[in-house]
Amino acid sequence: MPVRPTTRLSPPPPGGRRPGGGPGTRPGERPLRRATVAWLALAALLGGCTDSSKMAPLPPASARGEQLFKERCAPCHPDGGNVINRKKTLHGGVLADNGITTPSGIVARMRNPGPGMTRFDRGTIPDADARLIAEYILATYR
């Protein structure tokens, strides 16, 4: 009985390319497979790259915080927007971009706001209520 030769890949020719594919490509193998896998691996690695120093853990939102927000804040910040200054919303990273990442940061801004925002002192909104509003904002509009 005659012996059949086995199919083996020969070393790549000079220059490292085989006809129809990249270096080390086997017959029938898609040349873009390695590139696709490399891109997917890179995307997976970079997908978790965020500046976690700007993001504090989400505080719990309470029904009371929501109610207070609707009474005191929603007229100027409907749905987390800003009717006075559209660039200073409560959405996404806008607060973080302005150095506000914690409930105490929001309360500090309520107590000493920038131009266009109403000042809410402790007599108007007690500290406990201000904190509930701040927690609601961080939990709802991140």
C-alpha positions as CSV (number, residue, x, y, z in Angstrom):
1,M,0.0,0.0,0.0
2,P,1.5,3.4,-1.0
3,V,2.2,5.9,1.8
4,R,0.4,9.2,1.4
5,P,2.4,12.3,2.2
6,T,1.1,14.4,5.0
7,T,0.3,18.0,4.4
8,R,2.6,20.3,6.3
9,L,3.1,24.0,6.3
10,S,6.5,24.9,4.9
11,P,8.4,27.8,6.3
12,P,7.3,31.1,4.9
13,P,9.2,32.3,1.9
14,P,11.7,35.2,2.2
15,G,9.9,38.3,3.2
16,G,7.5,36.3,5.4
17,R,4.4,36.4,3.2
18,R,2.5,33.5,1.7
19,P,0.3,34.0,-1.3
20,G,-3.2,35.0,-0.3
21,G,-2.4,35.9,3.3
22,G,-0.1,37.3,5.9
23,P,2.9,35.6,7.6
24,G,2.1,32.2,8.8
25,T,-1.3,32.1,7.1
26,R,-2.5,28.6,6.5
27,P,-4.4,27.7,3.3
28,G,-8.0,28.6,3.7
29,E,-7.4,30.8,6.8
30,R,-8.7,34.3,6.6
31,P,-5.9,36.8,6.6
32,L,-7.8,39.3,8.7
33,R,-8.5,36.9,11.6
34,R,-5.4,37.9,13.5
35,A,-6.0,41.6,13.0
36,T,-9.6,41.2,14.1
37,V,-8.6,39.3,17.3
38,A,-6.0,41.9,18.0
39,W,-8.5,44.8,17.7
40,L,-11.0,43.0,19.8
41,A,-8.4,42.3,22.5
42,L,-7.3,46.0,22.5
43,A,-11.0,47.2,22.7
44,A,-11.6,44.9,25.6
45,L,-8.5,46.2,27.5
46,L,-9.3,49.8,26.8
47,G,-13.0,49.4,27.5
48,G,-12.4,49.5,31.2
49,C,-10.1,52.5,31.1
50,T,-11.9,55.4,32.8
51,D,-10.7,57.9,35.3
52,S,-12.2,56.3,38.3
53,S,-10.9,59.1,40.6
54,K,-13.6,61.3,39.2
55,M,-16.4,58.8,39.8
56,A,-17.5,58.2,43.4
57,P,-19.7,55.3,44.3
58,L,-23.3,56.0,43.6
59,P,-25.2,57.0,46.7
60,P,-28.8,55.7,47.1
61,A,-31.6,57.8,45.8
62,S,-34.5,58.3,48.1
63,A,-38.1,59.2,47.3
64,R,-37.7,62.2,49.7
65,G,-34.6,63.3,47.7
66,E,-36.6,63.1,44.5
67,Q,-39.5,65.0,46.0
68,L,-37.2,67.8,47.3
69,F,-35.4,68.0,43.9
70,K,-38.7,68.4,42.1
71,E,-39.8,71.1,44.5
72,R,-36.5,73.1,44.8
73,C,-34.3,72.2,41.7
74,A,-36.4,71.0,38.8
75,P,-37.8,74.4,37.8
76,C,-34.2,75.4,36.7
77,H,-32.9,71.8,36.2
78,P,-35.7,69.9,34.4
79,D,-34.6,66.4,33.7
80,G,-31.2,67.3,34.9
81,G,-30.7,70.1,32.4
82,N,-30.1,73.8,33.0
83,V,-32.4,76.5,31.8
84,I,-29.9,79.3,32.7
85,N,-26.6,77.8,31.4
86,R,-27.0,74.8,29.1
87,K,-23.4,73.9,29.6
88,K,-23.8,73.3,33.3
89,T,-26.2,70.4,33.4
90,L,-26.4,67.6,36.0
91,H,-25.9,64.9,33.3
92,G,-23.0,62.6,32.7
93,G,-19.5,63.9,33.5
94,V,-20.5,67.6,33.5
95,L,-20.5,67.7,37.3
96,A,-17.2,65.9,37.5
97,D,-15.7,68.2,34.8
98,N,-16.7,71.1,37.2
99,G,-15.0,69.4,40.2
100,I,-18.3,68.1,41.7
101,T,-18.2,64.3,42.4
102,T,-19.7,63.8,45.8
103,P,-22.9,64.8,47.6
104,S,-20.9,67.3,49.8
105,G,-19.7,68.9,46.5
106,I,-23.2,69.4,45.4
107,V,-24.3,70.8,48.8
108,A,-21.3,73.2,48.7
109,R,-22.5,74.4,45.3
110,M,-26.1,74.8,46.6
111,R,-24.7,76.9,49.5
112,N,-22.3,79.0,47.4
113,P,-23.5,78.8,43.7
114,G,-22.1,80.5,40.7
115,P,-23.7,83.2,38.6
116,G,-27.3,82.6,37.7
117,M,-28.1,80.0,40.4
118,T,-30.2,80.7,43.4
119,R,-28.4,80.4,46.8
120,F,-29.9,77.8,49.1
121,D,-28.7,78.5,52.7
122,R,-29.3,76.1,55.7
123,G,-32.5,78.0,56.6
124,T,-34.0,77.4,53.1
125,I,-32.8,73.8,52.7
126,P,-31.5,72.1,55.9
127,D,-28.3,70.0,55.6
128,A,-30.1,66.7,55.8
129,D,-32.5,67.7,52.9
130,A,-29.7,69.1,50.9
131,R,-27.8,65.8,51.2
132,L,-30.9,63.9,50.0
133,I,-31.1,66.2,47.0
134,A,-27.4,65.7,46.2
135,E,-27.7,61.9,46.5
136,Y,-30.7,61.9,44.2
137,I,-28.8,64.0,41.6
138,L,-25.8,61.7,41.6
139,A,-27.9,58.6,41.5
140,T,-30.2,59.8,38.8
141,Y,-28.2,61.9,36.4
142,R,-24.9,60.0,36.1
